[in-house]
């Protein structure tokens, strides 16, 4: 599974971006998006489009963890969202690493329940939730940094390292 | 596509093809043929027309029964009657008719009714087959058209019904199977004829019968299909009531025949029928078949979402109320889900499934229905129905209703995922051209759902697919036209192909829409064409757009979208769009608005290579259009803040202009000859800071420093740039410049004012290469974006522009231009010895045609500056202050030598240089220690009137002439002293004839003595040590003068100098000189030390001095004696060569510096107020010979001779004094104790202590006598002391304190009496 994690500010500006791959089940930790070279900006486009859905879903649930909110079939990408109290959104795009499913088919492969293979399984959902909670903790600490200005890009290498660690741990 | 497949009520729309049938008709179509125009006749049923201007030949032949209205059912030809020639009207109509027939054949509508509609015909011709319509609200003609249309529909309907009935046997196979084949091949066959179609279908049918799994099902399927399609035709022609039961039958038959396609079609037909009933307000019964059943539903996830959410609700409603709107509303989601499921099954269940395009269209159509329902708060209100039918399009979104108030809750995300799913299918199964229509429809629906980001995403997807297709099409087109593909686009642009332009415009609109969905504002409205000054409002608008791009959303995606827009425009090729998008990309890419002067600038967001590529792209586009020569495309320059500053550049050569008021003239001394008081403010001296606008001279070229910025990493080529001015005629010169990457750069622009008055430089008019020419305001301030943290703030960001700057200037009348054409100095430097004077002259030339009638000289030098600085410190002693001021005033380093009056007698104060002439002025420099440079400032102007008539401000120009000076030492005075002369030396010469005069007339002698005392107050010696510091021998002369001996007391006449000492000094030799010097009488040595500065003279001054009274008095005394002695002594030196006829150096030593006085020296110099003198005369006349005067105060007398000692006291002061005289006889040259032992040696008669009765008035004298007899030979002395009778307090100006005391004066020398035998 390949992941693209982004923290989106209330004004839709990305504050933090991180691309990584699964470290479970012998994964190398490197992202292998199936749209290859174009993934660099395609992922951003997909996340951008998913903000629409997040804006709707946020009113339907009292939780900060909004689960999988969107799905982009051509690359079989799923988008999960975690929303903080200040309307900052943690968006995670996850893409199963296996062979691309036949485009257009709505029958998902339920063969494997592993996190790496099945983005809709409860295990994956739980793992992402744990990941998001951990990132939220780190994010709150970053916000409390007196040298950080709200709305700025998060440049702290410690934050990046913590997010990477959380990614390795849960995903 | 001739028909509206995405309208929710598509099955009930009559497809009317409206085509232009003659010239000038295109405009009419766009203006008068609305896209969709339902016409309701009564409320029982209605005919719904869909007017379209083009037909889609795809799939037409295969959907003849499945979707009978896919091909045009009526063809209308529209013609502009006014454009037809009146004489050949019929012929023209005939021609149009045949043309229309041809078009309808192409659109495979040959068997359809056709009609020609003539607008604005000159005269109505009833014989013609056409319908005549007038544009003015002419009801009858419109009614006629409607009447014909309804007739035509009835006719067409019956015709179609006939066809359906006649072709029933072949119907199902042909429909179902051939469509799939067509969908798989996806090859549009635009020219298929009816006859060909008939031949193709059986062959396909045969082919597919071999693979058909259940042949017996086909007959059932055909039957159901026949029923359904007949019902659909009835629905079309308005027989809704009949259509509904027939559809129910058809649905049941299809279900039984296991034909999901026909089942779905029948259900959709029923849905539309029910909606139309509801819209028309008819009573209707919802058939039981409409309610969803679980039977046969597939596991399609998206359908489940809707169905699951609403099934319970819908069941609740069916149980209570099966009729009416509420029931229909409740039923809608379920029914749509069922229909979609059936369609899905029809595509995937069998080999001969429906073509995917139909499924996609249906999906979008049904989703649109739900979206409209959702917009109206999930209620089928009248407005919602109107919108469904297409009567209203501008419905605003109803406020979202809570779940309690509405029966249904339709969430947008399932709807959007339904739409997205249809896109996914379209993408996978349809060719790009067809898929694009689906994309567009989905995009529209997403926008209606307020999912703009999603819409943007799919629009972007469409755009991404466009360029390869466009390029392919270009290649094909180029091959057909036999040109190179790369040239085809240019040709298309170059040719006046309006069609291409329209297409390009359309694509551009699509691209801009995409941009807007990504929150990139469209800036083109804000650009003015034709060089108008962009107002601050538009600049602010652009700035706020830039800000909105940066503060919200992901800038990387925005840049990607813009790149995509550029790619699409390039592929089209649309040069206008391409330049616009490239310019916009450059505008958006920069990260800072105002470039900082320091190198810490942030680089633009796109790489340098890409910036270069974009700039080249713009260049290519512009040059391509230039080559074509038809129109010229230019880009919009992306930086409003090109000009960051304008300053007037004052060139040092032209001379700075200084403003002066008319009072300044009166301040300057009228006589140029007299020395100017350096302490009076001189408005023409020095570099004054001028406030107010800078000044330009009419008709003179002025230079301006312009600061340009370039926020990008590419060179910006400014082809021409000139200054922009206001309110005064100004000729700006054109310049061109290249601005380096990511910098601010200074540049000089020039211009010539042509009018006097105030001039405003407001900016620049510039044309950047390949960009529109436009004006730029000067934004001098730095700009930083405001902080936006919250979403709310995005709505109204206050954008303040950087500080602007306009340059206010004043243009004055032409001034002369002088220059220094020659000087007598070979280099601009001279060497002087201390005290030496040197002359040089300057020649000013006026090359202009304007005379300079005011020329004023002022000077600056290094010494004066130091002296002024020293004077500025207030803690100086008054004597020091006086010395400094004296230096400034009387020993100026440079001054102008007055010209000897010329023949015309013109005084130099009115110095003027006539037009094109020269004038010479002479100056004198005085060598002073520390002098390094002197500056002559020449202020000149043309006043054109007498000075006292000058009013207001006038301007002068200044010339500056600097002379470097080196001053070497000449003669130094290391030591100076004043010593009194002993009596023995002076007395014989002073009184050689005293005995004779004494003997003749004592009274006359006394008078003589008086005069002596008054005039010849005795002498002293001035001792000066002189040291030569110069390398050649110097001849030094010390001269003195005595003002008391001169006849006239006027100080203005030059003193009469008499040489006292002359000597030659060898280099470095020190020599001592002695000069006989008359002692000085200072009437008031304690007067206050004056100050030379008029400005600091105050009437009441409290001394800040900390000195005691005595010290203060001593200082004053020293000052006055020093002042007086300096006036009387002059030390001049000259080089020896001067005597030998050579032109050597000569000068004068500053005595004020050379002579320094100590209290002892003052004592030697001073003449007291009261002079006491003695005389000794015999008492008896016979004894006269026995008394001999030996000196001024020395007498010789015989023993036992009665003599009379006369003591004379003379008051030199200015007031009367009352005095007490004390005489003290004693032995000469004896110690004090012995000296007083005078008994039997020297006796006197009278008291030794006595009073001058009545006092002594000023300048008067009094005498007192004492009889004395010398009894023994010897040397005696009589000392005299006078003392004031009463103590009186001294009043000293400027000094407080001082106790009352009696003053005492002593005789300078005692009377010496020698008694001889």
Boltz contact constraints between the chains, C-beta under 6 A:
constraints:
  - contact:
      token1: [A, 10]
      token2: [B, 790]
      max_distance: 6.0
  - contact:
      token1: [A, 10]
      token2: [B, 791]
      max_distance: 6.0
  - contact:
      token1: [A, 11]
      token2: [B, 551]
      max_distance: 6.0
  - contact:
      token1: [A, 11]
      token2: [B, 552]
      max_distance: 6.0
  - contact:
      token1: [A, 11]
      token2: [B, 788]
      max_distance: 6.0
  - contact:
      token1: [A, 11]
      token2: [B, 791]
      max_distance: 6.0
  - contact:
      token1: [A, 11]
      token2: [B, 794]
      max_distance: 6.0
  - contact:
      token1: [A, 12]
      token2: [B, 552]
      max_distance: 6.0
  - contact:
      token1: [A, 12]
      token2: [B, 553]
      max_distance: 6.0
  - contact:
      token1: [A, 14]
      token2: [B, 554]
      max_distance: 6.0
  - contact:
      token1: [A, 41]
      token2: [B, 560]
      max_distance: 6.0
  - contact:
      token1: [A, 44]
      token2: [B, 554]
      max_distance: 6.0
  - contact:
      token1: [A, 44]
      token2: [B, 556]
      max_distance: 6.0
  - contact:
      token1: [A, 44]
      token2: [B, 557]
      max_distance: 6.0
  - contact:
      token1: [A, 45]
      token2: [B, 457]
      max_distance: 6.0
  - contact:
      token1: [A, 45]
      token2: [B, 557]
      max_distance: 6.0
  - contact:
      token1: [A, 48]
      token2: [B, 453]
      max_distance: 6.0
  - contact:
      token1: [A, 48]
      token2: [B, 554]
      max_distance: 6.0
  - contact:
      token1: [A, 48]
      token2: [B, 557]
      max_distance: 6.0
  - contact:
      token1: [A, 49]
      token2: [B, 453]
      max_distance: 6.0
  - contact:
      token1: [A, 49]
      token2: [B, 454]
      max_distance: 6.0
  - contact:
      token1: [A, 49]
      token2: [B, 457]
      max_distance: 6.0
  - contact:
      token1: [A, 51]
      token2: [B, 453]
      max_distance: 6.0
  - contact:
      token1: [A, 52]
      token2: [B, 451]
      max_distance: 6.0
  - contact:
      token1: [A, 52]
      token2: [B, 453]
      max_distance: 6.0
  - contact:
      token1: [A, 52]
      token2: [B, 454]
      max_distance: 6.0
  - contact:
      token1: [A, 53]
      token2: [B, 413]
      max_distance: 6.0
  - contact:
      token1: [A, 56]
      token2: [B, 412]
      max_distance: 6.0
  - contact:
      token1: [A, 56]
      token2: [B, 413]
      max_distance: 6.0
  - contact:
      token1: [A, 73]
      token2: [B, 424]
      max_distance: 6.0
  - contact:
      token1: [A, 103]
      token2: [B, 428]
      max_distance: 6.0
  - contact:
      token1: [A, 104]
      token2: [B, 424]
      max_distance: 6.0
  - contact:
      token1: [A, 104]
      token2: [B, 425]
      max_distance: 6.0
  - contact:
      token1: [A, 104]
      token2: [B, 428]
      max_distance: 6.0
  - contact:
      token1: [A, 106]
      token2: [B, 301]
      max_distance: 6.0
  - contact:
      token1: [A, 150]
      token2: [B, 789]
      max_distance: 6.0
  - contact:
      token1: [A, 151]
      token2: [B, 789]
      max_distance: 6.0
